[in-house]
Amino acid sequence: MIRPLRAIVLEARLDASPADVWHALTDAEALADWFPRKASAEKGVGGIVTLAWDDSQAWPTTIDVWEPERHLRWVDSLPPGPDGQPQPRLFLDWFISTENGQTVLRLVHSGFGTDANWDDQIDGLTGGWTYFLWNLEQILLHHRGRHRTMAWTRQRVDGTREALWDAMFETGMLSTAPGEATAGAECKLSFGSVSATGIIASCDRPNHFSARFPSLADSLFFVELEGKAPSGFHTGFWLSTYALDAGRVEELQQGLNNAVTECIARTTPVGQA
């Protein structure tokens, strides 16, 4: 049987060696510098890679292909669906090649089901992968040899994604020139003692926002609003720092917590406050 393949395909051209890129994909400490907050990684076919973004949930995946500096594949076997039916296996392939003096990293995420129930997940994963590949590019350009320290929070929100998105700008946590909330435009991040000017990498209302802040030691900021339900969703705010001391990061954490709490309070439906 021949059928269309639903897949996410993205490519990054990196000013790094294939060995550097392979290391970033396969070393636990290196993975945690650009992808999850925490990681453990075994080597070789059959090895388990475990990734975690918060303290309550981890994502284990199995290495299915291990061809150093050429091809890495992770495979996920999803639990049965609510109706007890088996779910598709998901494949994440990383292909490494060289072209014109750069290393080309191609990501192919495949195995998704064909029905509309997968649409939201595919849209969310596409936005997430686009950000994480950009994060990898940025650390190879600006932070090679440094490890990441994060100020972050991930919370459940009972309002709508549109309301939270608007609250981020209404409170002044994020701001741009009128009509210029687009990639490449200037933005400002303000909370607590932070007042940093940055460059937008992506701005997709009400899905995700990312930017680099040269005035904050080239820190990277990512906001992700998950899912597309009419109300009720999880949101993640991730500020990745690479050249700030622990005291400064703790200060950023407190400011971020307060700013996000204020934004969420503005989205709380009437009668639920």
Wavefront OBJ file of the C-alpha trace (Angstrom):
o trace
v 0.000 0.000 0.000
v 1.256 3.471 -0.900
v 0.128 6.389 1.258
v 1.256 9.985 1.850
v 3.794 10.462 4.663
v 3.146 13.175 7.217
v 6.450 14.521 8.447
v 8.183 17.616 9.770
v 11.311 18.378 7.754
v 13.655 21.189 8.841
v 17.230 22.046 7.951
v 19.905 24.066 9.741
v 23.197 25.169 8.183
v 25.724 25.464 10.961
v 29.183 26.972 11.224
v 30.506 23.985 13.133
v 32.131 20.666 12.352
v 30.118 17.444 11.939
v 31.850 16.226 15.108
v 30.579 19.258 17.049
v 27.038 18.718 15.815
v 27.130 14.978 16.563
v 28.349 15.763 20.082
v 25.450 18.209 20.570
v 22.980 15.480 19.585
v 24.412 12.570 21.558
v 26.052 13.896 24.751
v 23.672 14.381 27.691
v 25.338 17.548 28.982
v 25.478 19.030 25.479
v 21.801 18.198 24.836
v 20.835 20.076 27.990
v 22.630 23.167 26.675
v 20.167 23.662 23.800
v 17.255 21.209 23.973
v 15.700 19.896 27.245
v 16.451 21.228 30.708
v 17.699 17.794 31.760
v 18.939 14.822 29.767
v 20.506 11.408 30.085
v 21.895 9.699 27.006
v 23.232 6.226 26.365
v 25.346 5.483 23.284
v 24.689 3.182 20.361
v 21.740 1.285 18.923
v 19.273 0.300 21.644
v 20.458 3.046 23.982
v 17.865 5.111 25.843
v 17.820 8.901 25.703
v 15.657 10.596 28.338
v 14.676 14.250 28.012
v 12.825 16.417 30.551
v 11.590 20.007 30.370
v 10.087 20.241 33.839
v 10.345 18.285 37.086
v 7.231 16.166 36.611
v 7.511 14.543 33.188
v 10.312 12.921 31.178
v 10.337 11.669 27.601
v 12.323 8.445 27.009
v 13.241 7.499 23.444
v 15.270 4.646 21.953
v 18.227 4.952 19.574
v 17.423 3.007 16.410
v 20.233 4.219 14.105
v 23.730 5.228 15.232
v 26.072 6.280 12.428
v 28.503 8.804 13.963
v 28.553 12.205 12.272
v 26.090 10.965 9.629
v 22.743 9.658 10.889
v 21.015 9.345 14.261
v 17.458 8.061 14.759
v 15.296 8.157 17.872
v 12.126 6.033 17.994
v 9.109 6.495 20.277
v 6.493 3.832 20.922
v 3.411 5.712 22.103
v 0.969 4.205 24.632
v -2.412 2.994 23.325
v -5.019 5.642 22.602
v -8.158 6.223 24.730
v -9.961 3.564 22.689
v -7.211 1.036 23.358
v -5.994 1.075 19.779
v -2.225 1.044 19.172
v -0.654 4.369 18.226
v 1.876 4.972 15.422
v 5.583 4.751 16.183
v 7.231 8.148 15.826
v 10.663 8.475 14.228
v 13.059 11.374 14.672
v 15.936 11.276 12.202
v 18.945 13.571 12.319
v 20.994 13.610 9.097
v 24.416 15.303 9.060
v 26.257 16.330 5.883
v 28.583 19.085 4.700
v 28.067 21.663 1.996
v 30.063 24.782 1.069
v 32.092 24.677 4.261
v 29.072 24.347 6.561
v 27.557 21.413 8.368
v 23.989 20.725 7.277
v 21.727 19.219 9.931
v 18.422 17.908 8.608
v 15.655 16.916 11.000
v 12.889 14.571 9.817
v 10.140 13.831 12.357
v 7.744 11.250 10.928
v 5.251 8.501 11.740
v 2.294 10.760 12.544
v -1.244 9.544 11.985
v -3.207 10.820 9.005
v -6.349 12.029 10.792
v -7.001 15.584 11.940
v -6.388 14.700 15.598
v -2.662 14.951 14.859
v -2.829 18.456 13.378
v -2.324 20.384 16.626
v 0.581 18.185 17.692
v 2.315 18.566 14.339
v 1.854 22.351 14.398
v 3.235 22.570 17.936
v 6.192 20.319 17.189
v 7.064 22.300 14.063
v 7.249 25.518 16.062
v 9.213 23.844 18.845
v 11.737 22.188 16.544
v 12.255 25.448 14.651
v 13.146 27.140 17.913
v 15.418 24.387 19.211
v 17.408 24.223 15.972
v 17.833 27.988 16.199
v 18.947 27.578 19.829
v 21.554 25.039 18.698
v 22.774 27.425 16.013
v 23.070 30.262 18.539
v 25.121 28.331 21.084
v 27.503 27.148 18.372
v 27.918 30.765 17.229
v 27.975 32.619 20.547
v 28.332 30.203 23.460
v 30.563 27.335 22.460
v 32.152 25.799 25.548
v 29.633 27.371 27.937
v 26.841 25.541 29.719
v 23.269 26.765 29.999
v 21.580 27.991 33.147
v 17.853 28.653 32.842
v 15.240 30.872 34.392
v 11.997 29.122 33.522
v 8.424 28.369 34.446
v 5.776 26.091 32.939
v 2.217 26.535 34.137
v -1.379 25.565 33.472
v -3.559 28.460 32.301
v -7.361 28.369 32.449
v -7.943 31.248 30.037
v -7.324 31.402 26.300
v -3.998 31.487 24.498
v -4.973 34.776 22.830
v -5.631 36.397 26.209
v -2.287 35.300 27.614
v -0.440 36.413 24.488
v -2.011 39.865 24.700
v -1.249 40.046 28.438
v 2.483 39.540 27.758
v 2.464 42.785 25.772
v -0.134 44.688 27.812
v 1.909 44.235 31.007
v 5.078 45.370 29.246
v 6.891 42.093 29.820
v 7.411 42.113 26.060
v 7.189 45.113 23.780
v 7.873 45.989 20.150
v 7.440 49.013 17.937
v 3.864 49.258 16.576
v 3.356 46.776 13.763
v 6.875 45.337 14.101
v 6.364 42.076 16.012
v 8.113 40.162 13.227
v 11.338 38.181 12.835
v 14.362 40.476 12.686
v 12.643 43.381 14.413
v 13.744 44.871 17.732
v 11.949 43.973 20.949
v 12.303 44.658 24.645
v 12.074 42.296 27.617
v 11.121 43.895 30.935
v 10.469 42.275 34.302
v 11.920 42.782 37.754
v 15.322 44.389 37.293
v 15.521 43.256 33.642
v 15.334 45.784 30.843
v 16.952 44.170 27.801
v 16.784 44.964 24.110
v 16.727 42.045 21.713
v 16.119 40.791 18.191
v 13.018 38.722 17.426
v 13.660 35.274 15.948
v 9.991 34.225 15.699
v 6.643 35.756 16.604
v 3.551 33.662 15.882
v 0.488 34.794 17.841
v -0.752 32.938 19.889
v 1.659 30.015 19.502
v 5.250 30.994 20.266
v 7.721 33.854 20.585
v 11.507 33.753 20.614
v 14.282 36.328 20.648
v 17.975 36.817 21.353
v 19.057 39.514 23.796
v 22.632 40.752 23.162
v 22.294 43.200 26.061
v 21.654 40.238 28.397
v 24.842 38.366 27.455
v 23.150 36.910 24.359
v 20.494 35.110 26.400
v 17.707 33.394 24.461
v 14.015 33.739 25.375
v 11.296 31.331 24.248
v 7.584 31.414 25.042
v 5.454 28.431 24.032
v 1.657 28.282 24.330
v 0.729 24.636 23.943
v -2.388 23.195 22.324
v -5.346 24.825 20.637
v -8.271 24.110 22.963
v -10.763 27.015 23.345
v -9.568 27.393 26.949
v -7.124 25.681 29.235
v -3.565 24.974 28.145
v 0.039 24.817 29.361
v 2.522 27.561 28.704
v 6.306 27.531 29.050
v 8.620 30.510 29.500
v 12.292 29.607 28.995
v 15.162 32.087 29.397
v 18.433 30.364 28.454
v 21.547 32.078 29.777
v 25.156 31.101 29.101
v 27.334 33.821 30.585
v 25.539 35.024 33.723
v 26.426 34.144 37.304
v 24.109 32.141 39.547
v 22.995 35.181 41.544
v 21.922 37.014 38.415
v 20.004 33.981 37.128
v 18.182 33.653 40.461
v 17.233 37.317 40.200
v 15.921 36.672 36.677
v 13.955 33.670 37.944
v 12.147 35.719 40.569
v 11.350 38.472 38.093
v 10.096 35.977 35.512
v 7.880 34.215 38.072
v 6.252 37.517 39.063
v 5.756 38.643 35.472
v 4.165 35.367 34.383
v 1.901 35.336 37.456
v 0.674 38.814 36.512
v 0.047 37.766 32.905
v -1.881 34.652 33.931
v -3.979 36.635 36.422
v -5.204 38.778 33.543
v -6.436 35.707 31.669
v -8.389 34.116 34.542
v -12.064 33.807 33.535
v -14.576 35.801 35.566
v -15.706 33.830 38.614
v -12.506 31.727 38.785
v -10.191 34.319 40.322
l 1 2 3 4 5 6 7 8 9 10 11 12 13 14 15 16 17 18 19 20 21 22 23 24 25 26 27 28 29 30 31 32 33 34 35 36 37 38 39 40 41 42 43 44 45 46 47 48 49 50 51 52 53 54 55 56 57 58 59 60 61 62 63 64 65 66 67 68 69 70 71 72 73 74 75 76 77 78 79 80 81 82 83 84 85 86 87 88 89 90 91 92 93 94 95 96 97 98 99 100 101 102 103 104 105 106 107 108 109 110 111 112 113 114 115 116 117 118 119 120 121 122 123 124 125 126 127 128 129 130 131 132 133 134 135 136 137 138 139 140 141 142 143 144 145 146 147 148 149 150 151 152 153 154 155 156 157 158 159 160 161 162 163 164 165 166 167 168 169 170 171 172 173 174 175 176 177 178 179 180 181 182 183 184 185 186 187 188 189 190 191 192 193 194 195 196 197 198 199 200 201 202 203 204 205 206 207 208 209 210 211 212 213 214 215 216 217 218 219 220 221 222 223 224 225 226 227 228 229 230 231 232 233 234 235 236 237 238 239 240 241 242 243 244 245 246 247 248 249 250 251 252 253 254 255 256 257 258 259 260 261 262 263 264 265 266 267 268 269 270 271 272 273
